[in-house]
């Protein structure tokens, strides 16, 4: 199934699997190894993990990343509601 992913998508998934979480060292690696800004990297990562091809290729990784993203969005939504925004 990984042949349905582009080379760039495979690289992004592999990079995220090797470097979970957020840190300044990870941001430096994103810039140095991938030649992307961290903001652009996370935009692309979000797009990749939404694809069924990525889910088929790396189900555990993609499900974990989707869960982390969805939990963060839920926390932001709760803060907005609680702050009256």
C-alpha positions in Angstrom: 0.0 0.0 0.0 2.9 2.4 0.5 3.2 2.7 -3.2 0.0 4.7 -3.1 1.9 7.4 -1.1 4.2 9.9 -2.7 7.9 9.9 -1.8 7.3 13.1 0.1 4.4 11.6 2.1 6.5 8.5 3.0 9.4 10.7 4.1 7.0 12.8 6.3 5.5 9.7 8.0 8.9 8.2 8.6 10.2 11.5 10.0 7.3 11.7 12.4 7.7 8.1 13.4 11.3 8.7 14.3 10.7 12.1 16.1 7.4 12.1 17.9 6.3 15.2 19.9 7.4 18.8 19.5 10.8 20.2 20.4 13.3 22.8 19.2 15.6 20.0 18.0 12.8 18.6 15.9 12.1 22.0 14.4 15.8 22.2 13.5 15.7 18.8 11.9 12.6 19.7 9.9 14.4 22.7 8.5 17.7 20.9 8.0 16.6 17.5 6.8 13.4 18.3 5.0 14.0 21.9 3.9 10.6 22.9 5.2 9.4 25.4 7.8 7.9 23.7 10.8 4.5 25.3 10.0 4.6 23.9 6.4 5.7 20.5 7.7 2.7 20.3 10.1 0.4 21.4 7.3 1.6 18.6 5.1 1.6 16.1 8.0 -2.1 16.9 8.7 -2.9 16.3 5.0 -1.0 13.1 4.9 -2.6 11.6 8.0 -6.1 12.4 6.6 -5.4 10.1 3.7 -6.7 6.6 3.5 -3.4 5.6 1.8 -1.4 6.7 4.8 -3.8 4.8 7.1 -3.3 1.7 5.1 0.4 2.1 5.0 1.0 3.0 8.7 -2.2 2.3 10.6 -0.8 2.6 14.2 1.2 5.8 13.5 -1.6 7.5 11.6 -4.3 6.6 14.2 -2.0 7.9 17.0 -1.3 11.1 15.1 -5.0 11.6 14.3 -5.9 11.0 18.0 -3.3 13.5 19.2 -4.5 16.1 16.7 -8.2 15.5 17.5 -7.5 15.7 21.3 -5.6 19.0 20.8 -8.5 20.4 18.7 -11.0 19.4 21.4 -8.9 21.1 24.1 -8.8 24.3 22.1 -12.6 24.2 21.5 -13.2 23.7 25.3 -10.9 26.7 26.1 -12.8 28.8 23.6 -16.2 27.9 25.0 -15.0 28.4 28.6 -13.5 31.8 27.8 -16.7 32.9 26.2 -15.0 33.3 22.8 
